[in-house]
Amino acid sequence: MLTLYFTLFEIFALNRGYLLYVLKENKEGLANLAQLRGFRKEFLEYVKTFVSEPSGEAQQKWQKYRQPIYAEGAWVQFLFILKFWLDDRSKGFEKTDILIEKSVNTAATLLDTQPLENLFDLGKFLWKERR
């Protein structure tokens, strides 16, 4: 993810004026996100390839949920970084680079599958016992 984000934002920096206008300065507000519809589709498909195959039986039952959750989380993370980048005035966008590194490291820690599986297991138990 680090490589993907760093590469994207290097390319974005080359086209910053255009991106600022399309995504921020044209006064369209949230309608600007429609500009990203095609990019979003390709982004989600690409990110799904990062999700490794499950190694254990317990992980295999969650596999169908892991890819979409991971991809959507990465999209939200991307939008967060994009918003920060649009407002970043640091030399060489070094603050955006720091944000990319810190947010990817944080997401990797949060996506450790064991706590996620335990949370789903707890939720499933509570759902069944809600009577």
TITITI-484208 format. One record per residue (C-alpha): z, y, x. Coordinates in pm, 1 decimal, m for minus. Example, Ala and Ser with C-alpha at 12.3 -4.5 7.8 and 13.67 -1.06 7.14 Angstrom:
<atoms>
((780.0 m450.0 1230.0))
((714.0 m106.0 1367.0))
</atoms>
This chain:
<atoms>
((0.0 0.0 0.0))
((73.1 233.5 288.3))
((m280.8 194.3 420.9))
((m432.2 240.8 76.8))
((m239.3 560.6 4.7))
((m290.3 708.7 350.4))
((m664.7 639.9 329.0))
((m697.1 781.0 m22.0))
((m515.4 1100.5 62.2))
((m716.3 1149.6 382.0))
((m1031.8 1130.1 169.7))
((m875.5 1356.1 m92.4))
((m795.9 1614.5 175.6))
((m1166.6 1636.8 256.7))
((m1235.3 1718.8 m108.1))
((m919.9 1918.1 m181.1))
((m1086.7 2220.6 m337.7))
((m1274.7 2009.7 m587.9))
((m971.5 1796.5 m671.0))
((m749.5 2101.7 m715.1))
((m995.4 2246.0 m962.3))
((m1060.0 1923.6 m1154.8))
((m697.8 1811.9 m1172.8))
((m498.5 2133.3 m1177.5))
((m668.6 2471.8 m1190.0))
((m906.0 2429.1 m1484.3))
((m623.6 2477.1 m1738.8))
((m697.5 2150.9 m1920.1))
((m343.7 2015.9 m1869.0))
((m299.5 1645.8 m1936.5))
((m666.1 1616.5 m2035.5))
((m734.4 1626.9 m1661.4))
((m602.3 1272.0 m1634.3))
((m911.3 1157.0 m1825.9))
((m1100.6 1239.1 m1506.3))
((m914.1 951.7 m1341.7))
((m997.5 684.7 m1602.5))
((m1261.6 502.4 m1395.7))
((m1061.6 539.2 m1077.0))
((m752.5 399.9 m1253.6))
((m935.6 85.2 m1362.1))
((m1058.6 13.4 m1008.3))
((m720.3 104.4 m859.5))
((m534.5 m140.0 m1085.5))
((m774.8 m424.0 m1009.4))
((m749.4 m359.7 m636.1))
((m369.3 m342.5 m638.7))
((m345.9 m671.2 m828.3))
((m497.4 m839.4 m522.4))
((m185.8 m742.6 m324.3))
((45.5 m953.3 m537.4))
((98.3 m1278.6 m352.7))
((85.9 m1617.2 m514.5))
((429.8 m1741.5 m617.0))
((592.6 m1989.1 m383.9))
((854.1 m2146.4 m608.0))
((853.2 m2291.9 m957.2))
((1077.0 m2014.3 m1085.1))
((837.0 m1749.8 m954.6))
((531.6 m1919.0 m1106.5))
((651.6 m1859.4 m1462.9))
((666.8 m1484.3 m1395.1))
((327.8 m1462.1 m1220.8))
((139.7 m1348.7 m1532.2))
((381.0 m1053.9 m1558.9))
((404.5 m970.4 m1189.1))
((47.1 m852.2 m1134.9))
((28.8 m608.8 m1429.0))
((379.6 m476.7 m1366.9))
((311.3 m427.2 m998.0))
((m26.2 m261.5 m1063.7))
((107.3 m23.9 m1331.7))
((402.4 63.7 m1110.2))
((164.6 141.4 m825.6))
((m40.4 363.0 m1060.4))
((268.3 561.8 m1161.1))
((361.1 587.7 m794.8))
((7.9 707.2 m714.7))
((25.2 977.3 m984.3))
((363.6 1089.0 m849.8))
((222.9 1116.1 m496.7))
((m92.5 1289.2 m624.8))
((114.7 1553.0 m806.5))
((318.0 1611.7 m491.1))
((m0.1 1634.2 m280.2))
((m158.8 1887.6 m515.9))
((138.9 2118.1 m454.8))
((186.7 2032.5 m83.5))
((129.4 2328.1 147.0))
((261.8 2166.2 465.9))
((44.1 2152.0 777.0))
((m181.3 1847.4 759.3))
((m3.6 1741.8 439.3))
((270.4 1591.0 653.6))
((522.0 1610.8 366.8))
((288.6 1399.8 152.2))
((267.9 1146.6 436.4))
((648.1 1128.3 444.0))
((659.9 1087.1 66.3))
((403.6 805.4 81.2))
((604.3 616.5 340.8))
((938.5 663.1 167.6))
((808.8 581.2 m180.6))
((625.9 265.7 m67.0))
((934.0 144.6 121.6))
((1151.6 212.5 m183.6))
((909.4 34.3 m417.3))
((896.0 m267.0 m186.1))
((1273.9 m289.7 m195.0))
((1283.1 m259.3 m573.5))
((1012.2 m521.0 m621.6))
((1201.7 m796.6 m449.7))
((1137.3 m1073.1 m701.7))
((1480.0 m1235.7 m708.8))
((1665.3 m940.4 m867.5))
((1374.0 m894.7 m1109.7))
((1383.8 m1262.0 m1209.8))
((1760.3 m1242.1 m1258.5))
((1719.2 m935.0 m1478.9))
((1455.7 m1108.8 m1694.2))
((1674.7 m1418.0 m1717.7))
((1970.7 m1206.2 m1830.7))
((1753.4 m1023.0 m2084.9))
((1620.4 m1350.2 m2221.6))
((1974.4 m1483.9 m2259.7))
((2097.0 m1169.1 m2433.2))
((1795.3 m1169.1 m2664.1))
((1866.6 m1525.2 m2772.5))
((2238.5 m1455.7 m2821.0))
((2202.3 m1132.1 m3018.3))
((2302.3 m1292.1 m3349.5))
</atoms>
